[in-house]
C-alpha cells in the first residue's frame, strides 16, 4: 500500500535533512505506528504520503501512485484514498456533528440520500448517533475526537493517517479509543499509519512499529 525506497527529504527553509535514506513498506490493512521524539521525522513521513512534501531523492509509492511522477490533476484522487486525523481535531465550529462529517461528501457532489446513509453509518460506528445535531462546543474532548475520526473515514479511505490523535484525551478515554480504532481496522480493512511518541500505545495496538530518530529509521518490527 505504501512504499519508500532510499527516500531523502530536506526542509526547504534551511536545508536540514528531515528524512534520511528511508526504506519502508506498509502492507494493505496493516496497523503501523511511527514512534520517535520530536524532530525524528514522523510528521515529514506523513507529509510525503499526503503529497504535501516532495522528496529530494528516492522513490515513494502510495497505492497506485508514484509520487515522484504524479500529475497535479491526480493529487485530488490520491487524497481521496486518505483519511487524516489531527490532534487538534480541526472541526468547523458553526456546523453540527452531522454536517462536519458530511462536508467532504458534499464537496465531491454526492447525493444527499447517499450522504445521509453514509453519515448515519459512521456516526453509529463511533457511537455518536445521538449527537448528530450538536455543535462541536457542545461536545466533550473525546466526542470531538470521535467526530474527527468519523469525518476521516466517511470517504471510505484506503489509508488512515493519524498524527498524535489521542494526545488530548485522558487515560480512560484513550484506552476506549484505542479499542475502537482496532475494531475499525478489523471491520473496514483500512491501512493505519499512526504517529505517536507513546511507546506503550504503539506496543498495545500495532501490527508493526517503525522507530525513527533524526530522520533515520532505527528499527522496524
Biotite code that builds the C-alpha atoms (Angstrom):
import biotite.structure as struc

atoms = struc.array([
    struc.Atom([0.000, 0.000, 0.000], chain_id="A", res_id=1, res_name="UNK", atom_name="CA", element="C"),
    struc.Atom([2.865, 2.392, 0.880], chain_id="A", res_id=2, res_name="UNK", atom_name="CA", element="C"),
    struc.Atom([6.499, 2.029, -0.148], chain_id="A", res_id=3, res_name="UNK", atom_name="CA", element="C"),
    struc.Atom([9.535, 4.246, 0.446], chain_id="A", res_id=4, res_name="UNK", atom_name="CA", element="C"),
    struc.Atom([12.838, 3.366, -1.284], chain_id="A", res_id=5, res_name="UNK", atom_name="CA", element="C"),
    struc.Atom([16.013, 5.262, -0.381], chain_id="A", res_id=6, res_name="UNK", atom_name="CA", element="C"),
    struc.Atom([13.982, 8.385, 0.398], chain_id="A", res_id=7, res_name="UNK", atom_name="CA", element="C"),
    struc.Atom([15.773, 11.570, 1.464], chain_id="A", res_id=8, res_name="UNK", atom_name="CA", element="C"),
    struc.Atom([13.904, 14.816, 2.062], chain_id="A", res_id=9, res_name="UNK", atom_name="CA", element="C"),
    struc.Atom([15.342, 18.170, 3.134], chain_id="A", res_id=10, res_name="UNK", atom_name="CA", element="C"),
    struc.Atom([13.495, 21.121, 4.633], chain_id="A", res_id=11, res_name="UNK", atom_name="CA", element="C"),
    struc.Atom([13.109, 23.867, 2.066], chain_id="A", res_id=12, res_name="UNK", atom_name="CA", element="C"),
    struc.Atom([13.700, 26.604, 4.670], chain_id="A", res_id=13, res_name="UNK", atom_name="CA", element="C"),
    struc.Atom([17.147, 25.623, 5.957], chain_id="A", res_id=14, res_name="UNK", atom_name="CA", element="C"),
    struc.Atom([18.269, 22.547, 4.012], chain_id="A", res_id=15, res_name="UNK", atom_name="CA", element="C"),
    struc.Atom([18.281, 20.332, 7.113], chain_id="A", res_id=16, res_name="UNK", atom_name="CA", element="C"),
    struc.Atom([17.568, 16.647, 6.497], chain_id="A", res_id=17, res_name="UNK", atom_name="CA", element="C"),
    struc.Atom([14.037, 15.602, 7.545], chain_id="A", res_id=18, res_name="UNK", atom_name="CA", element="C"),
    struc.Atom([14.168, 12.041, 6.152], chain_id="A", res_id=19, res_name="UNK", atom_name="CA", element="C"),
    struc.Atom([17.493, 10.284, 5.588], chain_id="A", res_id=20, res_name="UNK", atom_name="CA", element="C"),
    struc.Atom([17.631, 7.250, 3.246], chain_id="A", res_id=21, res_name="UNK", atom_name="CA", element="C"),
    struc.Atom([14.294, 5.863, 4.460], chain_id="A", res_id=22, res_name="UNK", atom_name="CA", element="C"),
    struc.Atom([13.259, 2.405, 3.293], chain_id="A", res_id=23, res_name="UNK", atom_name="CA", element="C"),
    struc.Atom([9.911, 1.003, 4.444], chain_id="A", res_id=24, res_name="UNK", atom_name="CA", element="C"),
    struc.Atom([6.960, -0.999, 3.143], chain_id="A", res_id=25, res_name="UNK", atom_name="CA", element="C"),
    struc.Atom([3.471, -0.893, 4.667], chain_id="A", res_id=26, res_name="UNK", atom_name="CA", element="C"),
    struc.Atom([1.081, -3.603, 3.514], chain_id="A", res_id=27, res_name="UNK", atom_name="CA", element="C"),
    struc.Atom([-2.625, -3.271, 2.788], chain_id="A", res_id=28, res_name="UNK", atom_name="CA", element="C"),
    struc.Atom([-4.666, -3.423, 6.032], chain_id="A", res_id=29, res_name="UNK", atom_name="CA", element="C"),
    struc.Atom([-1.695, -3.106, 8.391], chain_id="A", res_id=30, res_name="UNK", atom_name="CA", element="C"),
    struc.Atom([-1.806, -1.024, 11.585], chain_id="A", res_id=31, res_name="UNK", atom_name="CA", element="C"),
    struc.Atom([1.628, 0.633, 11.664], chain_id="A", res_id=32, res_name="UNK", atom_name="CA", element="C"),
    struc.Atom([2.994, 3.002, 14.285], chain_id="A", res_id=33, res_name="UNK", atom_name="CA", element="C"),
    struc.Atom([5.702, 5.611, 13.701], chain_id="A", res_id=34, res_name="UNK", atom_name="CA", element="C"),
    struc.Atom([7.379, 6.408, 17.027], chain_id="A", res_id=35, res_name="UNK", atom_name="CA", element="C"),
    struc.Atom([10.162, 8.792, 17.999], chain_id="A", res_id=36, res_name="UNK", atom_name="CA", element="C"),
    struc.Atom([10.885, 12.046, 19.798], chain_id="A", res_id=37, res_name="UNK", atom_name="CA", element="C"),
    struc.Atom([10.043, 15.482, 18.398], chain_id="A", res_id=38, res_name="UNK", atom_name="CA", element="C"),
    struc.Atom([12.126, 16.163, 15.290], chain_id="A", res_id=39, res_name="UNK", atom_name="CA", element="C"),
    struc.Atom([12.506, 12.456, 14.482], chain_id="A", res_id=40, res_name="UNK", atom_name="CA", element="C"),
    struc.Atom([10.864, 12.866, 11.057], chain_id="A", res_id=41, res_name="UNK", atom_name="CA", element="C"),
    struc.Atom([7.434, 11.397, 11.871], chain_id="A", res_id=42, res_name="UNK", atom_name="CA", element="C"),
    struc.Atom([5.354, 14.297, 10.566], chain_id="A", res_id=43, res_name="UNK", atom_name="CA", element="C"),
    struc.Atom([7.575, 14.618, 7.481], chain_id="A", res_id=44, res_name="UNK", atom_name="CA", element="C"),
    struc.Atom([6.855, 10.949, 6.765], chain_id="A", res_id=45, res_name="UNK", atom_name="CA", element="C"),
    struc.Atom([3.109, 11.691, 6.806], chain_id="A", res_id=46, res_name="UNK", atom_name="CA", element="C"),
    struc.Atom([3.506, 14.868, 4.737], chain_id="A", res_id=47, res_name="UNK", atom_name="CA", element="C"),
    struc.Atom([5.235, 12.892, 1.976], chain_id="A", res_id=48, res_name="UNK", atom_name="CA", element="C"),
    struc.Atom([2.404, 10.322, 1.928], chain_id="A", res_id=49, res_name="UNK", atom_name="CA", element="C"),
    struc.Atom([-0.152, 13.159, 1.649], chain_id="A", res_id=50, res_name="UNK", atom_name="CA", element="C"),
    struc.Atom([1.748, 14.698, -1.269], chain_id="A", res_id=51, res_name="UNK", atom_name="CA", element="C"),
    struc.Atom([2.376, 17.884, 0.709], chain_id="A", res_id=52, res_name="UNK", atom_name="CA", element="C"),
    struc.Atom([6.156, 17.477, 0.549], chain_id="A", res_id=53, res_name="UNK", atom_name="CA", element="C"),
    struc.Atom([8.309, 16.300, -2.344], chain_id="A", res_id=54, res_name="UNK", atom_name="CA", element="C"),
    struc.Atom([11.347, 14.143, -1.718], chain_id="A", res_id=55, res_name="UNK", atom_name="CA", element="C"),
    struc.Atom([14.828, 15.106, -2.906], chain_id="A", res_id=56, res_name="UNK", atom_name="CA", element="C"),
    struc.Atom([15.960, 11.544, -3.573], chain_id="A", res_id=57, res_name="UNK", atom_name="CA", element="C"),
    struc.Atom([14.368, 8.108, -3.793], chain_id="A", res_id=58, res_name="UNK", atom_name="CA", element="C"),
    struc.Atom([11.014, 6.600, -4.719], chain_id="A", res_id=59, res_name="UNK", atom_name="CA", element="C"),
    struc.Atom([7.624, 6.813, -2.987], chain_id="A", res_id=60, res_name="UNK", atom_name="CA", element="C"),
    struc.Atom([4.515, 4.862, -3.934], chain_id="A", res_id=61, res_name="UNK", atom_name="CA", element="C"),
    struc.Atom([1.099, 5.246, -2.297], chain_id="A", res_id=62, res_name="UNK", atom_name="CA", element="C"),
    struc.Atom([-1.461, 2.798, -3.678], chain_id="A", res_id=63, res_name="UNK", atom_name="CA", element="C"),
    struc.Atom([-1.218, 3.031, -7.486], chain_id="A", res_id=64, res_name="UNK", atom_name="CA", element="C"),
    struc.Atom([0.556, 6.415, -7.461], chain_id="A", res_id=65, res_name="UNK", atom_name="CA", element="C"),
    struc.Atom([4.291, 7.014, -7.814], chain_id="A", res_id=66, res_name="UNK", atom_name="CA", element="C"),
    struc.Atom([4.565, 10.366, -6.036], chain_id="A", res_id=67, res_name="UNK", atom_name="CA", element="C"),
    struc.Atom([7.688, 11.494, -7.855], chain_id="A", res_id=68, res_name="UNK", atom_name="CA", element="C"),
    struc.Atom([5.810, 11.304, -11.160], chain_id="A", res_id=69, res_name="UNK", atom_name="CA", element="C"),
    struc.Atom([2.271, 12.123, -10.037], chain_id="A", res_id=70, res_name="UNK", atom_name="CA", element="C"),
    struc.Atom([0.445, 14.670, -12.183], chain_id="A", res_id=71, res_name="UNK", atom_name="CA", element="C"),
    struc.Atom([-1.117, 17.666, -10.500], chain_id="A", res_id=72, res_name="UNK", atom_name="CA", element="C"),
    struc.Atom([-4.564, 16.604, -11.690], chain_id="A", res_id=73, res_name="UNK", atom_name="CA", element="C"),
    struc.Atom([-4.118, 13.220, -9.942], chain_id="A", res_id=74, res_name="UNK", atom_name="CA", element="C"),
    struc.Atom([-3.382, 14.707, -6.490], chain_id="A", res_id=75, res_name="UNK", atom_name="CA", element="C"),
    struc.Atom([-7.098, 15.000, -5.564], chain_id="A", res_id=76, res_name="UNK", atom_name="CA", element="C"),
    struc.Atom([-7.537, 11.294, -6.408], chain_id="A", res_id=77, res_name="UNK", atom_name="CA", element="C"),
    struc.Atom([-4.547, 10.389, -4.221], chain_id="A", res_id=78, res_name="UNK", atom_name="CA", element="C"),
    struc.Atom([-6.019, 12.395, -1.346], chain_id="A", res_id=79, res_name="UNK", atom_name="CA", element="C"),
    struc.Atom([-9.390, 10.677, -1.706], chain_id="A", res_id=80, res_name="UNK", atom_name="CA", element="C"),
    struc.Atom([-7.546, 7.480, -0.753], chain_id="A", res_id=81, res_name="UNK", atom_name="CA", element="C"),
    struc.Atom([-6.502, 9.131, 2.514], chain_id="A", res_id=82, res_name="UNK", atom_name="CA", element="C"),
    struc.Atom([-8.291, 9.936, 5.748], chain_id="A", res_id=83, res_name="UNK", atom_name="CA", element="C"),
    struc.Atom([-6.416, 12.254, 8.111], chain_id="A", res_id=84, res_name="UNK", atom_name="CA", element="C"),
    struc.Atom([-6.904, 12.801, 11.860], chain_id="A", res_id=85, res_name="UNK", atom_name="CA", element="C"),
    struc.Atom([-5.001, 15.562, 13.668], chain_id="A", res_id=86, res_name="UNK", atom_name="CA", element="C"),
    struc.Atom([-4.542, 16.108, 17.396], chain_id="A", res_id=87, res_name="UNK", atom_name="CA", element="C"),
    struc.Atom([-6.390, 19.449, 17.277], chain_id="A", res_id=88, res_name="UNK", atom_name="CA", element="C"),
    struc.Atom([-9.470, 17.920, 15.527], chain_id="A", res_id=89, res_name="UNK", atom_name="CA", element="C"),
    struc.Atom([-9.997, 20.897, 13.097], chain_id="A", res_id=90, res_name="UNK", atom_name="CA", element="C"),
    struc.Atom([-13.793, 20.714, 13.227], chain_id="A", res_id=91, res_name="UNK", atom_name="CA", element="C"),
    struc.Atom([-15.864, 23.526, 11.700], chain_id="A", res_id=92, res_name="UNK", atom_name="CA", element="C"),
    struc.Atom([-17.309, 25.296, 14.779], chain_id="A", res_id=93, res_name="UNK", atom_name="CA", element="C"),
    struc.Atom([-20.541, 26.582, 13.183], chain_id="A", res_id=94, res_name="UNK", atom_name="CA", element="C"),
    struc.Atom([-21.500, 23.174, 11.752], chain_id="A", res_id=95, res_name="UNK", atom_name="CA", element="C"),
    struc.Atom([-23.166, 20.452, 13.780], chain_id="A", res_id=96, res_name="UNK", atom_name="CA", element="C"),
    struc.Atom([-21.744, 16.938, 14.001], chain_id="A", res_id=97, res_name="UNK", atom_name="CA", element="C"),
    struc.Atom([-23.740, 15.647, 11.031], chain_id="A", res_id=98, res_name="UNK", atom_name="CA", element="C"),
    struc.Atom([-22.633, 18.491, 8.748], chain_id="A", res_id=99, res_name="UNK", atom_name="CA", element="C"),
    struc.Atom([-18.978, 18.286, 9.847], chain_id="A", res_id=100, res_name="UNK", atom_name="CA", element="C"),
    struc.Atom([-18.937, 14.616, 8.878], chain_id="A", res_id=101, res_name="UNK", atom_name="CA", element="C"),
    struc.Atom([-20.958, 15.142, 5.668], chain_id="A", res_id=102, res_name="UNK", atom_name="CA", element="C"),
    struc.Atom([-18.852, 18.083, 4.461], chain_id="A", res_id=103, res_name="UNK", atom_name="CA", element="C"),
    struc.Atom([-16.307, 16.090, 2.424], chain_id="A", res_id=104, res_name="UNK", atom_name="CA", element="C"),
    struc.Atom([-19.060, 14.160, 0.633], chain_id="A", res_id=105, res_name="UNK", atom_name="CA", element="C"),
    struc.Atom([-20.857, 17.367, -0.315], chain_id="A", res_id=106, res_name="UNK", atom_name="CA", element="C"),
    struc.Atom([-17.631, 18.774, -1.742], chain_id="A", res_id=107, res_name="UNK", atom_name="CA", element="C"),
    struc.Atom([-17.430, 15.869, -4.211], chain_id="A", res_id=108, res_name="UNK", atom_name="CA", element="C"),
    struc.Atom([-21.109, 16.233, -5.145], chain_id="A", res_id=109, res_name="UNK", atom_name="CA", element="C"),
    struc.Atom([-22.575, 13.072, -3.610], chain_id="A", res_id=110, res_name="UNK", atom_name="CA", element="C"),
    struc.Atom([-26.389, 12.979, -3.421], chain_id="A", res_id=111, res_name="UNK", atom_name="CA", element="C"),
    struc.Atom([-27.994, 13.836, -0.073], chain_id="A", res_id=112, res_name="UNK", atom_name="CA", element="C"),
    struc.Atom([-29.667, 10.420, 0.061], chain_id="A", res_id=113, res_name="UNK", atom_name="CA", element="C"),
    struc.Atom([-26.298, 8.656, -0.144], chain_id="A", res_id=114, res_name="UNK", atom_name="CA", element="C"),
    struc.Atom([-24.730, 11.155, 2.273], chain_id="A", res_id=115, res_name="UNK", atom_name="CA", element="C"),
    struc.Atom([-27.442, 10.500, 4.867], chain_id="A", res_id=116, res_name="UNK", atom_name="CA", element="C"),
    struc.Atom([-26.901, 6.741, 4.662], chain_id="A", res_id=117, res_name="UNK", atom_name="CA", element="C"),
    struc.Atom([-23.118, 7.044, 4.915], chain_id="A", res_id=118, res_name="UNK", atom_name="CA", element="C"),
    struc.Atom([-23.120, 9.599, 7.767], chain_id="A", res_id=119, res_name="UNK", atom_name="CA", element="C"),
    struc.Atom([-25.571, 7.551, 9.838], chain_id="A", res_id=120, res_name="UNK", atom_name="CA", element="C"),
    struc.Atom([-23.332, 4.502, 9.398], chain_id="A", res_id=121, res_name="UNK", atom_name="CA", element="C"),
    struc.Atom([-20.109, 6.181, 10.533], chain_id="A", res_id=122, res_name="UNK", atom_name="CA", element="C"),
    struc.Atom([-21.767, 8.013, 13.436], chain_id="A", res_id=123, res_name="UNK", atom_name="CA", element="C"),
    struc.Atom([-23.049, 4.650, 14.661], chain_id="A", res_id=124, res_name="UNK", atom_name="CA", element="C"),
    struc.Atom([-19.553, 3.224, 14.220], chain_id="A", res_id=125, res_name="UNK", atom_name="CA", element="C"),
    struc.Atom([-18.056, 5.877, 16.549], chain_id="A", res_id=126, res_name="UNK", atom_name="CA", element="C"),
    struc.Atom([-21.056, 5.792, 18.940], chain_id="A", res_id=127, res_name="UNK", atom_name="CA", element="C"),
    struc.Atom([-22.267, 9.343, 18.196], chain_id="A", res_id=128, res_name="UNK", atom_name="CA", element="C"),
    struc.Atom([-25.684, 8.726, 16.634], chain_id="A", res_id=129, res_name="UNK", atom_name="CA", element="C"),
    struc.Atom([-27.361, 10.721, 19.428], chain_id="A", res_id=130, res_name="UNK", atom_name="CA", element="C"),
    struc.Atom([-25.031, 13.728, 18.929], chain_id="A", res_id=131, res_name="UNK", atom_name="CA", element="C"),
    struc.Atom([-25.701, 14.423, 15.239], chain_id="A", res_id=132, res_name="UNK", atom_name="CA", element="C"),
    struc.Atom([-27.341, 17.813, 15.921], chain_id="A", res_id=133, res_name="UNK", atom_name="CA", element="C"),
    struc.Atom([-24.777, 19.042, 18.453], chain_id="A", res_id=134, res_name="UNK", atom_name="CA", element="C"),
    struc.Atom([-22.221, 21.742, 17.683], chain_id="A", res_id=135, res_name="UNK", atom_name="CA", element="C"),
    struc.Atom([-18.543, 20.995, 18.466], chain_id="A", res_id=136, res_name="UNK", atom_name="CA", element="C"),
    struc.Atom([-18.582, 23.269, 21.541], chain_id="A", res_id=137, res_name="UNK", atom_name="CA", element="C"),
    struc.Atom([-21.387, 21.130, 22.985], chain_id="A", res_id=138, res_name="UNK", atom_name="CA", element="C"),
    struc.Atom([-19.226, 18.004, 22.921], chain_id="A", res_id=139, res_name="UNK", atom_name="CA", element="C"),
    struc.Atom([-16.607, 16.594, 25.266], chain_id="A", res_id=140, res_name="UNK", atom_name="CA", element="C"),
    struc.Atom([-12.988, 16.332, 24.083], chain_id="A", res_id=141, res_name="UNK", atom_name="CA", element="C"),
    struc.Atom([-13.441, 12.613, 23.464], chain_id="A", res_id=142, res_name="UNK", atom_name="CA", element="C"),
    struc.Atom([-16.607, 13.179, 21.456], chain_id="A", res_id=143, res_name="UNK", atom_name="CA", element="C"),
    struc.Atom([-14.891, 15.788, 19.278], chain_id="A", res_id=144, res_name="UNK", atom_name="CA", element="C"),
    struc.Atom([-12.129, 13.255, 18.648], chain_id="A", res_id=145, res_name="UNK", atom_name="CA", element="C"),
    struc.Atom([-14.741, 10.735, 17.525], chain_id="A", res_id=146, res_name="UNK", atom_name="CA", element="C"),
    struc.Atom([-16.227, 13.292, 15.123], chain_id="A", res_id=147, res_name="UNK", atom_name="CA", element="C"),
    struc.Atom([-12.756, 13.871, 13.638], chain_id="A", res_id=148, res_name="UNK", atom_name="CA", element="C"),
    struc.Atom([-12.340, 10.122, 13.118], chain_id="A", res_id=149, res_name="UNK", atom_name="CA", element="C"),
    struc.Atom([-15.838, 9.787, 11.603], chain_id="A", res_id=150, res_name="UNK", atom_name="CA", element="C"),
    struc.Atom([-15.043, 12.630, 9.195], chain_id="A", res_id=151, res_name="UNK", atom_name="CA", element="C"),
    struc.Atom([-11.760, 10.962, 8.226], chain_id="A", res_id=152, res_name="UNK", atom_name="CA", element="C"),
    struc.Atom([-13.382, 7.610, 7.368], chain_id="A", res_id=153, res_name="UNK", atom_name="CA", element="C"),
    struc.Atom([-16.558, 8.946, 5.678], chain_id="A", res_id=154, res_name="UNK", atom_name="CA", element="C"),
    struc.Atom([-14.924, 8.765, 2.214], chain_id="A", res_id=155, res_name="UNK", atom_name="CA", element="C"),
    struc.Atom([-14.003, 5.118, 2.817], chain_id="A", res_id=156, res_name="UNK", atom_name="CA", element="C"),
    struc.Atom([-10.271, 5.812, 2.571], chain_id="A", res_id=157, res_name="UNK", atom_name="CA", element="C"),
    struc.Atom([-7.833, 3.012, 1.934], chain_id="A", res_id=158, res_name="UNK", atom_name="CA", element="C"),
    struc.Atom([-5.297, 4.652, 4.265], chain_id="A", res_id=159, res_name="UNK", atom_name="CA", element="C"),
    struc.Atom([-5.925, 6.468, 7.554], chain_id="A", res_id=160, res_name="UNK", atom_name="CA", element="C"),
    struc.Atom([-3.159, 8.815, 8.746], chain_id="A", res_id=161, res_name="UNK", atom_name="CA", element="C"),
    struc.Atom([-3.251, 9.752, 12.440], chain_id="A", res_id=162, res_name="UNK", atom_name="CA", element="C"),
    struc.Atom([-0.915, 12.389, 13.915], chain_id="A", res_id=163, res_name="UNK", atom_name="CA", element="C"),
    struc.Atom([-0.912, 12.100, 17.748], chain_id="A", res_id=164, res_name="UNK", atom_name="CA", element="C"),
    struc.Atom([-4.716, 11.749, 17.588], chain_id="A", res_id=165, res_name="UNK", atom_name="CA", element="C"),
    struc.Atom([-5.331, 10.777, 21.215], chain_id="A", res_id=166, res_name="UNK", atom_name="CA", element="C"),
    struc.Atom([-2.860, 13.123, 22.914], chain_id="A", res_id=167, res_name="UNK", atom_name="CA", element="C"),
    struc.Atom([-5.583, 15.475, 24.245], chain_id="A", res_id=168, res_name="UNK", atom_name="CA", element="C"),
    struc.Atom([-7.625, 12.694, 25.890], chain_id="A", res_id=169, res_name="UNK", atom_name="CA", element="C"),
    struc.Atom([-7.481, 11.418, 29.459], chain_id="A", res_id=170, res_name="UNK", atom_name="CA", element="C"),
    struc.Atom([-6.195, 7.893, 30.095], chain_id="A", res_id=171, res_name="UNK", atom_name="CA", element="C"),
    struc.Atom([-9.638, 6.226, 30.276], chain_id="A", res_id=172, res_name="UNK", atom_name="CA", element="C"),
    struc.Atom([-10.803, 7.817, 27.035], chain_id="A", res_id=173, res_name="UNK", atom_name="CA", element="C"),
    struc.Atom([-7.515, 6.965, 25.293], chain_id="A", res_id=174, res_name="UNK", atom_name="CA", element="C"),
    struc.Atom([-7.952, 3.288, 26.187], chain_id="A", res_id=175, res_name="UNK", atom_name="CA", element="C"),
    struc.Atom([-11.532, 3.308, 24.856], chain_id="A", res_id=176, res_name="UNK", atom_name="CA", element="C"),
    struc.Atom([-10.470, 4.973, 21.595], chain_id="A", res_id=177, res_name="UNK", atom_name="CA", element="C"),
    struc.Atom([-7.598, 2.524, 21.137], chain_id="A", res_id=178, res_name="UNK", atom_name="CA", element="C"),
    struc.Atom([-10.080, -0.357, 21.265], chain_id="A", res_id=179, res_name="UNK", atom_name="CA", element="C"),
    struc.Atom([-12.423, 1.390, 18.826], chain_id="A", res_id=180, res_name="UNK", atom_name="CA", element="C"),
    struc.Atom([-9.638, 2.091, 16.321], chain_id="A", res_id=181, res_name="UNK", atom_name="CA", element="C"),
    struc.Atom([-8.589, -1.558, 16.323], chain_id="A", res_id=182, res_name="UNK", atom_name="CA", element="C"),
    struc.Atom([-12.212, -2.584, 15.764], chain_id="A", res_id=183, res_name="UNK", atom_name="CA", element="C"),
    struc.Atom([-12.382, -0.179, 12.801], chain_id="A", res_id=184, res_name="UNK", atom_name="CA", element="C"),
    struc.Atom([-9.272, -1.761, 11.337], chain_id="A", res_id=185, res_name="UNK", atom_name="CA", element="C"),
    struc.Atom([-10.892, -5.195, 11.502], chain_id="A", res_id=186, res_name="UNK", atom_name="CA", element="C"),
    struc.Atom([-14.300, -4.017, 10.231], chain_id="A", res_id=187, res_name="UNK", atom_name="CA", element="C"),
    struc.Atom([-13.189, -1.624, 7.464], chain_id="A", res_id=188, res_name="UNK", atom_name="CA", element="C"),
    struc.Atom([-9.853, -3.141, 6.383], chain_id="A", res_id=189, res_name="UNK", atom_name="CA", element="C"),
    struc.Atom([-8.154, 0.277, 6.382], chain_id="A", res_id=190, res_name="UNK", atom_name="CA", element="C"),
    struc.Atom([-4.362, 0.668, 6.454], chain_id="A", res_id=191, res_name="UNK", atom_name="CA", element="C"),
    struc.Atom([-3.475, 2.725, 9.545], chain_id="A", res_id=192, res_name="UNK", atom_name="CA", element="C"),
    struc.Atom([-0.331, 4.877, 9.826], chain_id="A", res_id=193, res_name="UNK", atom_name="CA", element="C"),
    struc.Atom([-0.291, 6.244, 13.356], chain_id="A", res_id=194, res_name="UNK", atom_name="CA", element="C"),
    struc.Atom([2.283, 8.765, 14.619], chain_id="A", res_id=195, res_name="UNK", atom_name="CA", element="C"),
    struc.Atom([2.897, 8.873, 18.379], chain_id="A", res_id=196, res_name="UNK", atom_name="CA", element="C"),
    struc.Atom([5.591, 9.373, 20.993], chain_id="A", res_id=197, res_name="UNK", atom_name="CA", element="C"),
    struc.Atom([3.763, 6.928, 23.314], chain_id="A", res_id=198, res_name="UNK", atom_name="CA", element="C"),
    struc.Atom([5.579, 3.608, 23.040], chain_id="A", res_id=199, res_name="UNK", atom_name="CA", element="C"),
    struc.Atom([3.086, 1.790, 25.273], chain_id="A", res_id=200, res_name="UNK", atom_name="CA", element="C"),
    struc.Atom([0.262, 2.810, 22.937], chain_id="A", res_id=201, res_name="UNK", atom_name="CA", element="C"),
    struc.Atom([2.245, 1.524, 19.968], chain_id="A", res_id=202, res_name="UNK", atom_name="CA", element="C"),
    struc.Atom([3.022, -1.812, 21.623], chain_id="A", res_id=203, res_name="UNK", atom_name="CA", element="C"),
    struc.Atom([-0.639, -2.276, 22.591], chain_id="A", res_id=204, res_name="UNK", atom_name="CA", element="C"),
    struc.Atom([-2.186, -1.632, 19.172], chain_id="A", res_id=205, res_name="UNK", atom_name="CA", element="C"),
    struc.Atom([0.310, -2.174, 16.369], chain_id="A", res_id=206, res_name="UNK", atom_name="CA", element="C"),
    struc.Atom([0.931, -4.853, 13.765], chain_id="A", res_id=207, res_name="UNK", atom_name="CA", element="C"),
    struc.Atom([4.290, -3.196, 13.132], chain_id="A", res_id=208, res_name="UNK", atom_name="CA", element="C"),
    struc.Atom([6.334, -0.372, 14.701], chain_id="A", res_id=209, res_name="UNK", atom_name="CA", element="C"),
    struc.Atom([8.773, 1.948, 12.907], chain_id="A", res_id=210, res_name="UNK", atom_name="CA", element="C"),
    struc.Atom([11.213, 3.703, 15.268], chain_id="A", res_id=211, res_name="UNK", atom_name="CA", element="C"),
    struc.Atom([12.675, 6.974, 13.930], chain_id="A", res_id=212, res_name="UNK", atom_name="CA", element="C"),
    struc.Atom([15.412, 9.305, 15.145], chain_id="A", res_id=213, res_name="UNK", atom_name="CA", element="C"),
    struc.Atom([16.816, 12.364, 13.319], chain_id="A", res_id=214, res_name="UNK", atom_name="CA", element="C"),
    struc.Atom([15.091, 11.332, 10.072], chain_id="A", res_id=215, res_name="UNK", atom_name="CA", element="C"),
    struc.Atom([16.569, 7.817, 10.139], chain_id="A", res_id=216, res_name="UNK", atom_name="CA", element="C"),
    struc.Atom([14.654, 4.561, 10.680], chain_id="A", res_id=217, res_name="UNK", atom_name="CA", element="C"),
    struc.Atom([16.417, 2.921, 13.605], chain_id="A", res_id=218, res_name="UNK", atom_name="CA", element="C"),
    struc.Atom([14.291, -0.210, 13.811], chain_id="A", res_id=219, res_name="UNK", atom_name="CA", element="C"),
    struc.Atom([11.231, -1.916, 12.305], chain_id="A", res_id=220, res_name="UNK", atom_name="CA", element="C"),
    struc.Atom([9.460, -4.833, 13.947], chain_id="A", res_id=221, res_name="UNK", atom_name="CA", element="C"),
])
